[in-house]
Amino acid sequence: MPRPAPTPPRLRVTTREVTAIEDVLEHAAPENPTVWSRRADVMVGHGCTADLSAQASRPGDTGRGQADEAARWWRELAARAEVDDPVGLPGTGLIAFGALPFDASSQRPGRLTVPRHVVGRRGGRSWVTTIAVIDEADSHDAPSAPATTAPSAADGSGIPPRTPYGPHWSATLGPGALTPEGYQRAVRAGLAAIAAGEVGKVVLARDLVGSIPSGADLRRLVRTLASEYPDTWTYAVDGIIGASPETLVTVSGGTVTARVLAGTIARGADADADTAASVALATSAKDLDEHEYAVQSVLAALRPHTGALAAGEQPFMLRLPNVWHLATDVEGTLRDRSSALDLVGALHPTAAVAGTPTDAAIGVIRSLEPFDRGRYAGPVGWIGAHGDGEWAIALRCAQVDLGTASAGTSDRIPLVAHAGAGIVAGSDPEAELLETRVKFRPIVDALA
């Protein structure tokens, strides 16, 4: 039987529109920001009113892992909440931010956090949400009238004030548990598993380890990623910070969408080389096969929950500042009462980050990767009161050990970054290593 999640508290939620906020990120906590952004749309969480730390799977557990546990807890919490939200935009009202591990047996548990305050901007409109436990809310004056100015430290609302950015900093980075040579050996072992018929595809990652100065303002990392990669999901949730190009699932008003990325090539140094690179990727049988595995895994996971599900007949070329990706958009209509978290549980892990068949691919990953991926390649995003939400796959990221920072035991805070490549029949170990180097570039450049 699934383990019972703790009974969630009863919450009172109040959202009010405010005048335009120019830099929403200034309202995030410098040493542990909670951020979700894309282009000009930004949401920042501050503080914690309620949270769920999902536990690693144990022998005999059923269900689809930590996403199921989080979905059950969220459904009960949302049903008990009192929500006053006249704004009605995606992300207003009751909301939680979450990050879940790649592997349900990870020793780095997933976490779903309901902030005390949310400052947001979407479609040119700005808002502030206050979330409190009802007994707590009854003992304080809760906002009841629309705000007319952007929140500040002096307005008496308790909204987190703007905090000036701290000084610039840089990280140290070096080889992790899987060196470049070790990674190529792992790729060869993955190819052997493919040749033996154990898997059709397996995604293998390698790691970089390093540290940042204690007290570093992590919002600078978020801001750099958001500026350099505006078309990605830029996120900071419970210590994992990155800029992901891959949407795991979005649920909005009964519509379900996903974007599948599999197949990557570095951008060319000039216009001619760039065109040649994109053509090479678009016509690569190896990459097209890898991409088709990923698309089919997403379609198979969503079909039980959706109607009118459709995907592009051919992948399109997605251009990012450093790479070309093969991409396919998927869209359908929700036909059951599944929330975004329910669909996260159904989808994760996709063939784009694990391989196929899923269970066999995860077994190969566990045997060949000498580390726990933690939240890398896991789901990251947010969910609202009615089950809508936006979830990406945590890629192009670093995981910061916030426990070291809170303990104050060192002047440096450890971090780890990962990048991977999909291995199929015909993969070349050296080429896959080069692909990981390209994928490391966004987070390595930002950390530098």
C-alpha positions in Angstrom: 0.0 0.0 0.0 1.2 3.6 -0.6 2.5 5.3 2.5 0.1 7.9 3.9 1.3 11.5 3.4 1.0 13.8 6.4 -2.3 15.6 6.7 -1.8 19.0 5.1 -2.8 22.2 7.0 -5.8 24.4 6.2 -4.6 27.4 4.3 -5.9 30.9 3.6 -4.7 32.3 0.3 -5.1 35.9 -0.9 -3.9 37.2 -4.3 -4.0 40.9 -5.2 -2.9 42.6 -8.4 -0.3 45.3 -7.9 1.3 47.9 -10.1 4.0 46.7 -12.5 7.1 45.1 -10.8 10.1 45.7 -12.9 12.5 43.1 -11.4 10.5 40.3 -9.7 13.8 38.5 -9.0 14.7 41.1 -6.5 12.0 39.7 -4.2 13.6 36.2 -4.0 15.8 35.1 -1.1 19.5 35.6 -2.2 20.9 32.4 -0.7 18.0 30.1 -1.5 15.9 31.6 -4.3 12.6 30.0 -5.5 12.1 31.1 -9.1 10.1 30.0 -12.2 10.5 32.1 -15.3 10.3 32.2 -19.0 10.8 35.3 -21.2 9.1 38.2 -19.3 6.9 35.9 -17.1 8.4 35.4 -13.7 7.2 33.9 -10.3 9.2 34.1 -7.1 8.3 32.3 -3.9 9.5 33.4 -0.5 9.3 31.6 2.8 7.5 28.4 3.5 3.9 27.9 4.8 3.7 24.2 4.1 5.8 21.5 2.4 6.1 17.8 1.7 9.4 16.0 1.5 8.6 12.9 -0.5 10.6 9.8 0.6 12.7 7.4 -1.5 10.8 4.3 -2.7 11.1 1.2 -0.6 10.7 -2.5 -1.5 7.0 -3.2 -1.8 6.0 0.4 -2.6 3.4 0.8 -5.3 2.4 3.7 -7.5 4.6 5.7 -9.7 7.0 7.1 -7.0 7.3 10.4 -5.4 5.1 12.3 -7.9 2.1 10.2 -6.8 2.8 10.9 -3.1 3.0 14.7 -3.9 -0.2 14.6 -6.0 -2.2 13.0 -3.3 -1.0 15.4 -0.7 -1.6 18.4 -3.0 -5.1 17.3 -3.8 -6.1 17.2 -0.1 -4.3 20.5 0.7 -6.0 22.3 -2.2 -9.5 20.9 -1.2 -9.0 22.3 2.3 -7.8 25.7 1.3 -9.7 29.0 1.3 -8.6 30.9 -1.8 -9.4 34.5 -2.6 -8.0 35.1 -6.1 -9.7 37.8 -8.2 -6.7 37.9 -10.6 -7.2 34.5 -12.0 -3.9 34.2 -14.0 -1.8 31.0 -14.3 0.2 31.0 -11.1 -2.1 33.2 -9.0 -3.9 31.8 -5.9 -2.7 28.7 -4.2 0.6 27.4 -5.6 3.4 25.1 -4.8 6.9 24.8 -6.3 8.4 21.4 -6.6 11.5 19.4 -7.6 11.6 15.6 -7.7 14.5 13.2 -8.2 15.2 11.4 -11.4 15.2 8.0 -9.8 12.5 7.2 -7.2 15.1 5.4 -5.1 17.3 8.5 -4.9 18.6 9.5 -1.5 17.9 13.1 -2.4 14.2 13.3 -1.7 11.7 15.3 -3.7 10.1 18.4 -2.2 6.9 20.3 -2.8 6.8 23.7 -1.1 4.0 26.2 -0.6 5.6 29.6 -0.1 4.5 32.2 2.4 4.5 34.8 -0.3 4.5 34.7 -4.1 5.5 37.8 -6.3 4.6 37.3 -9.9 4.3 38.8 -13.3 2.6 37.3 -16.4 1.4 38.9 -19.6 2.4 42.3 -18.3 0.3 42.0 -15.1 1.8 41.8 -11.6 0.5 40.3 -8.4 1.3 39.3 -4.8 -0.1 36.2 -3.1 0.0 35.7 0.7 -0.5 32.1 2.0 -0.9 31.3 5.7 -2.2 28.6 7.9 -5.7 29.6 8.8 -5.1 29.7 12.6 -2.1 31.8 11.9 -4.1 34.0 9.4 -6.8 34.6 12.0 -4.3 36.2 14.4 -3.0 38.7 11.8 -4.6 41.2 9.5 -4.7 39.6 6.1 -4.8 41.8 3.0 -8.4 42.3 1.9 -8.2 45.2 -0.7 -6.4 45.4 -3.9 -2.9 46.8 -3.6 -2.1 49.9 -5.5 1.7 49.9 -5.4 4.4 47.4 -5.8 5.2 45.8 -2.4 8.0 47.3 -0.3 9.6 46.8 3.1 7.7 49.8 4.4 4.2 49.1 3.2 3.3 46.9 6.3 2.0 44.0 4.2 4.8 41.6 5.2 5.6 41.0 1.5 9.3 40.3 1.1 11.2 43.5 0.3 13.4 44.1 -2.7 16.9 43.0 -1.8 19.8 44.5 -3.7 21.9 41.9 -5.6 25.1 40.8 -3.8 28.5 40.9 -5.3 29.5 38.9 -8.3 31.1 35.5 -7.6 32.4 32.5 -9.5 32.4 28.8 -8.9 35.2 26.2 -9.0 34.5 23.2 -11.2 36.3 20.0 -12.0 35.9 16.4 -13.0 33.4 14.4 -10.9 33.0 10.7 -10.2 32.8 9.9 -13.9 35.8 11.3 -15.8 35.7 11.9 -19.6 37.6 8.6 -20.0 35.2 6.9 -17.6 32.2 8.3 -19.5 33.4 6.8 -22.8 33.8 3.4 -21.1 30.3 3.8 -19.7 29.0 4.5 -23.3 30.7 1.4 -24.6 29.1 -0.6 -21.8 25.7 0.9 -22.7 26.3 0.0 -26.4 27.0 -3.6 -25.2 23.7 -3.6 -23.3 21.9 -2.4 -26.5 23.6 -5.1 -28.6 22.6 -7.7 -26.1 18.9 -6.7 -26.4 18.6 -5.4 -22.9 17.6 -1.9 -24.0 16.9 0.0 -27.2 18.2 3.3 -25.8 19.9 4.4 -22.6 20.7 8.0 -21.5 24.0 8.2 -19.7 25.2 11.2 -17.8 28.4 12.4 -16.3 29.1 14.9 -13.5 31.2 17.9 -12.7 31.8 18.9 -9.0 32.8 22.2 -7.5 31.9 24.8 -5.0 30.7 28.4 -4.6 31.5 31.0 -1.9 29.4 30.8 1.2 26.8 33.5 1.2 26.8 33.8 -2.6 23.8 35.5 -4.0 22.3 32.7 -6.1 19.9 35.1 -7.9 22.9 36.2 -10.0 23.1 32.6 -11.4 19.3 32.7 -12.1 19.5 36.1 -13.7 22.4 35.1 -16.0 20.6 32.0 -17.2 17.4 33.8 -17.8 19.2 36.5 -19.8 21.3 34.2 -21.9 18.5 31.6 -22.5 15.2 33.5 -22.4 13.3 30.8 -24.3 14.0 28.1 -21.7 12.3 27.5 -18.4 14.7 29.2 -15.9 14.2 27.7 -12.4 15.5 27.7 -8.9 13.8 25.3 -6.5 15.2 23.8 -3.3 18.8 24.3 -4.4 18.6 23.1 -8.0 19.1 26.0 -10.5 19.1 25.7 -14.3 17.6 26.7 -17.6 15.7 23.8 -19.2 14.6 23.7 -22.9 12.4 20.7 -22.3 8.8 20.9 -21.1 7.8 17.7 -19.4 4.1 18.7 -19.2 1.9 21.8 -19.0 -1.8 21.7 -18.0 -3.9 24.8 -18.5 -7.7 24.8 -18.6 -8.0 21.2 -19.7 -5.3 21.4 -22.4 -2.2 19.3 -22.0 1.0 20.1 -23.9 4.5 18.7 -23.8 7.7 19.3 -25.8 10.0 16.4 -26.6 13.7 17.1 -27.2 16.1 14.3 -28.2 18.9 14.7 -30.7 21.4 17.4 -30.3 24.3 19.1 -32.2 26.5 22.1 -31.4 25.8 25.4 -33.2 28.2 26.2 -36.0 30.9 28.9 -35.7 29.5 30.9 -38.6 26.3 31.0 -40.7 27.4 28.3 -43.2 28.7 26.0 -40.5 25.5 26.5 -38.5 23.3 25.6 -41.4 25.4 22.6 -42.1 25.1 21.5 -38.4 21.3 21.8 -38.5 21.0 19.9 -41.8 23.3 17.1 -40.4 21.0 16.8 -37.3 17.8 16.9 -39.3 19.0 14.0 -41.6 20.8 11.9 -39.0 19.2 8.4 -38.8 20.8 7.8 -35.4 19.3 11.1 -33.9 15.9 10.6 -35.6 15.7 7.1 -34.1 16.6 8.5 -30.7 14.0 11.2 -31.1 11.2 8.8 -32.1 11.8 6.7 -29.0 11.3 9.8 -26.8 8.1 10.9 -28.7 6.5 7.5 -28.5 7.2 7.2 -24.7 5.4 10.6 -24.1 2.4 9.6 -26.3 2.1 6.2 -24.6 2.1 7.9 -21.1 -0.5 10.6 -22.0 -3.0 8.5 -24.0 -4.8 7.1 -20.9 -5.5 10.6 -19.6 -6.2 12.6 -22.8 -8.3 12.8 -25.9 -7.4 14.2 -29.3 -3.8 13.7 -28.6 -1.5 14.7 -31.5 2.1 15.1 -32.2 3.9 16.7 -35.2 4.6 14.2 -38.0 8.2 15.3 -38.2 10.4 16.9 -35.6 11.3 20.6 -36.0 14.7 22.2 -35.4 14.8 24.1 -32.1 17.6 26.7 -32.1 19.2 27.7 -28.8 22.2 29.9 -28.3 24.6 26.9 -28.1 22.8 23.9 -29.7 20.3 22.7 -32.2 17.7 20.2 -30.9 15.3 17.9 -32.7 11.9 18.9 -31.1 8.3 17.7 -31.3 5.4 19.4 -29.7 2.5 17.2 -28.3 -1.0 18.5 -27.4 -4.2 16.9 -26.2 -7.3 17.5 -24.2 -7.5 16.2 -20.6 -10.3 13.7 -20.3 -10.0 12.8 -16.7 -9.4 14.7 -13.4 -5.6 14.3 -13.5 -3.6 17.1 -12.2 -0.3 18.3 -13.6 1.4 16.2 -10.8 -0.5 13.1 -11.8 0.7 13.6 -15.4 4.3 14.1 -14.1 4.0 10.8 -12.4 2.7 9.2 -15.6 5.4 10.7 -17.8 8.5 10.6 -15.8 11.1 9.4 -16.7 10.7 9.8 -20.4 12.9 8.0 -22.9 14.6 11.4 -23.5 16.2 11.2 -20.1 16.2 7.5 -19.2 15.8 5.3 -22.3 13.6 2.5 -23.3 12.2 0.1 -22.0 12.2 2.4 -19.0 12.8 -0.1 -16.2 15.6 -1.8 -18.0 17.2 1.6 -18.9 17.1 2.7 -15.3 18.7 -0.5 -14.3 21.6 0.1 -16.8 21.9 3.7 -15.6 22.2 2.5 -11.9 24.9 0.0 -12.9 27.0 2.4 -15.0 26.7 5.8 -13.3 28.8 6.0 -10.1 26.6 8.7 -8.5 23.1 9.5 -7.5 21.6 12.0 -10.1 19.5 13.6 -7.4 17.1 16.0 -9.1 19.1 16.2 -12.3 16.8 15.1 -15.2 13.9 14.9 -12.7 10.7 17.0 -12.8 10.8 20.7 -11.7 7.9 23.2 -11.8 4.8 24.4 -10.1 1.2 23.4 -9.5 -1.9 25.4 -8.8 -5.1 24.8 -6.8 -7.1 23.3 -9.7 -4.3 21.1 -10.8 -3.0 23.3 -13.6 0.8 23.8 -13.7 4.0 23.9 -15.7 6.7 21.2 -15.3 10.0 21.0 -17.1 12.8 18.4 -17.0 15.7 19.6 -14.8 18.4 20.0 -17.4 21.3 22.5 -17.9 21.5 22.8 -14.1 23.6 22.7 -10.9 22.5 21.3 -7.6 23.7 23.4 -4.7 24.2 21.8 -1.2 22.1 24.2 0.8 22.5 22.0 3.9 26.1 23.0 4.0 25.2 26.7 3.7 22.6 26.5 6.5 25.0 24.7 8.8 27.7 27.3 8.3 30.4 24.7 8.4 32.6 26.0 5.5 33.4 29.1 3.5 32.6 27.1 0.4 29.3 25.4 -0.6 29.5 22.2 -2.6 27.6 21.9 -5.9 27.3 19.3 -8.7 26.3 19.6 -12.3 25.3 16.8 -14.8 24.9 16.4 -18.5 24.0 13.4 -20.5 23.5 11.9 -24.0 21.1 9.4 -25.4 22.9 6.2 -26.4 21.4 4.1 -29.2 22.9 1.5 -31.7 25.5 3.3 -33.7 26.5 5.9 -31.0 30.1 6.9 -30.9 31.6 7.2 -27.4 33.7 10.3 -28.3 30.8 12.0 -30.1 28.6 11.4 -27.0 31.3 12.9 -24.8 31.4 16.0 -27.0 27.6 16.3 -26.7 27.8 16.4 -22.9 30.4 19.2 -23.2 28.0 21.2 -25.3 25.2 20.6 -22.8 27.4 21.6 -19.9 28.1 25.0 -21.5 25.0 27.0 -20.2 25.5 26.2 -16.6 29.4 26.2 -16.7 29.4 29.6 -18.4 26.9 31.0 -15.9 28.8 29.7 -12.9 32.0 31.3 -14.3 
